[in-house]
């Protein structure tokens, strides 16, 4: 019972992500479009699993993520071999976006070398 519900949730996610209308005319192009949509769905699922732990946004549908979390204004800057992302402080969900980015950074940061 629940397995079928999860499958239907994934289908709804794919439709919200871009699978509802195939925008191209050729079969091979639409096949590529389907692969991009599948990748986007996987990225959303992993982001919600790894970065949005402990927040209600972990259960948000793609449309809600697209309308609340993704449109936060940001500026990308490079300085002294570092890349910085400056998020707008006045956006409603900036704190959530910062928490998610920090959670991902903690997961991918290399272990610190110990002197000894």
PyMOL commands that set and color helices and strands:
alter all, ss='L'
color gray80, all
select helices_A, chain A and resi 2-19+27-50+56-59+62-68+94-108
alter helices_A, ss='H'
color red, helices_A
select strands_A, chain A and resi 74-79+82-87
alter strands_A, ss='S'
color yellow, strands_A
deselect
rebuild
show_as cartoon
